[in-house]
């Protein structure tokens, strides 16, 4: 039996892929936090479909920048998420 982990996914280059990977990691029982780091998330067809997966897996995405659809966190909060993570994935 594998150990479940706390995983932080940083969405930087490919937001859709970061959402998909985040949702997929929950299949193994991992706790996943998703933080968008570089820009507002586009409302594309792909991103909307991946956002539905986040809802199904109960992942509440966060953002380091102002995004009208995602809660923003400050640098100190980001540090807390980073420090509690067993693994960090940057996509």
N, C-alpha and C positions, 0 to 999 in steps of 0.2 A: 504494500500500500504506500502510495507516495504522500509526502508531507504537503499540506496546503500552505500557501504563502500569501503574504501581502504584496501585491504587485502594483507599481505605479507606472501607468502608460502616459508618456508625454506625446501629445499630438502636435507635430511641428510641420512636417512636409506633406503628409497625406492623411487628412482628417478622416476620410471614409475608411481607410485601412486601419487607422488607430481605433476607430469605433468597433470595427469588425473583430479585430484582435482582442480588444478588451472584453467584448461579449463572449468570445470563444474561450477565453481563459477561465471564465466562471464555470464552464462545463466540468472542470477538474476540481471544483470546489474552492478555487482561489478567491481571495478578497481582492477586488480590483478598484483602483481609483484612476480616473481619466482626467487629465488636465490639458487643455488647449493652450499653447504657448506663444503663437506667433501672429495670428490674425483671426478675424471674425469667421465663423464657420459658414461656408456657402450653403444656400438653401437649394442644393442640387438634388436631383432624383436619387442618386446614390447615397448622399448624406442623409436624406430623409428616411430612406430605407434602413440605413445603419442606426439611425437615432431610434427607430422602433425596436431594434434589437437591444439597445441600451435600456429602454423602458422595460422590456421583457425580463432582462437580467438584473433589473433594479440598480443599475449604475447611474449615479447622478453626476454628469460631467461638470467640470469647473473650468474657469478660464483665468489666465493672467492678464488679459486685456478686456476692455469693455466690449461685451457682446450682448445685444438686446435679448438673446434667448438663453443665455447661460450665466449662472452665478459667477461673479468675479471673486477671486481671492487675492489677498495681499502677499507680498514676498515672505513675510513671517509665516503665514499659513502654508505657503508652498514648501518652506523649509521643514515644517512639521510633517507634511505628507512624505517628503523625500526621506526624512530620518526614520519614519516608521516602516518604510518599504523594505522588504527582503530583496526585491529585484526591481530595477527600473528599465523600462523599454522605451526607446526614443524612436518614433516613426514620423 
